[in-house]
Amino acid sequence: MKGFRTLDDMGEIAGKRVLVREDLNVPMANGIVSDDTRLRATLATVKELADRGAIVLVLSHFGRPKAPSAEFSLAQLASPYAAVLGRPVHYVDWEGDVAAVAMLQPGDIAILENTRFFGGEERNDPATIARFAALGDLYVNDAFSAAHRAHASTEGLAHVLPAFAGRAMEAELGALERALGNPEHPVAAVVGGAKVSSKLDVLTHLVDKVDHLIIGGGMANTFLAARGVNVGKSLCEHDLIATVEEIFTAAERANCTIHLPYDVVVAKEFRANPPVRTVNVHEVASDEMILDIGPAATEALADVLKTCRTLVWNGPLGAFETPPFDTATVALARTAAALTQSGSLVSVAGGGDTVAALNQAGVAGDFTFVSTAGGAFLEWMEGKILPGVAALQRA
């Protein structure tokens, strides 16, 4: 995929002002960051630039402000970010920003105020792009999670300043290339989630790319129903059965095997630890719900992964937030992690639910790459062009 410049291509940057687009949109309450994953993801790029003598100006959005306000100000992140970085962090308001930036010294790091305090940010407005660009000499995009948005700070700046991919962006794009761009076959994809309708574009794109398509979550029920299985009162989009039939046909044409569970875990009510049964899919009672994949199907899927060289994973296999319906997801994730650690599998996973499920299984650190991006990861799986990435490639 390369086709873009990285920090290795920047040359001498001591004293240069580098605008770095990161994603600092972290969960916060009362000045406390409850999950600093996104802050830690910035460290490699920001520290390297500062250590090379650049004046590092971090751009990010924060929340969805209707207008500038203290609630959405990035001023509140300067202290938590400094703690994660282990070095001082300045905060620069948009009022007097030019003078404030001029006071910074080589090696200094500053957070600029919320980019969305400008209405022109989300419109990719030329005047807003020019306002940002006036503060910097070079531009680095390190925020893959915002790369599906054509905003001033994620796409526009790459057209007006010399543009480079940061270390996190570089790692993400490299992993995605290995997973679907130019993967080693056989390739398996695990796609879970509640509804087929939310992943239609993903499924349609993947059947032409992968050798094995493993369907989990509520959407598996719609696939089972399309095969004539009575899924009882399970979540099921019966109105999409004709669409699912088209996916089956496309998969057959592309020589892609679709894997559905043949044993399932069912319950009469959806809550933690209700009475459950493990049954063949043809034995689901009319008052029961399918809430997880059964042990025999999970073992069969593990055997499939053992034949594969590449895995891309998005979405859990069952209702994993509610015990005991995390069993299949945890078991298959541990198999994938073990295969990755043994060197036989390249495993790339992404999406909020997926990251949570892998953390629950205790294996997020054992996958080849785990993307914290939600919308951008999904659009990449759909085969869409991501504006932030395309701008770097053009640059």
ABEGO torsion letter per residue (X at the ends): XBGBBBAAAAEBABGBBBBBBBBABBBBBGGBBABAAAAAAAAAAAAAAAAAGBBBBBBBBBEBBABBBAAABAAAAAAAAAAAAGBBBBBBBABGAAAAAAABBBGBBBBBBBAAABAAAAAGBAAAAAAAAAABABBBBABAAAAABBBAAAAAAAAABBBBBBAAAAAAAAAAAAAAABBBOBBBBBBBEABAAAAAAAAAAAAAABABBBBBEAAAAAAAAAAGBBAEABBBBAAAAAAAAAAAAAAAAAGBBBBBBABBBBBABBBBGBBBBBBBAAABBAABBBABBBAAAAAAAAAAAAABABBBBBEBABBAABOAAAAAAAAAAAAAAAAAAAGABBBBBBEAAAAAAAAAAGAAAABABBBABBAAAAAAAAGBBBAAAAAAAAX
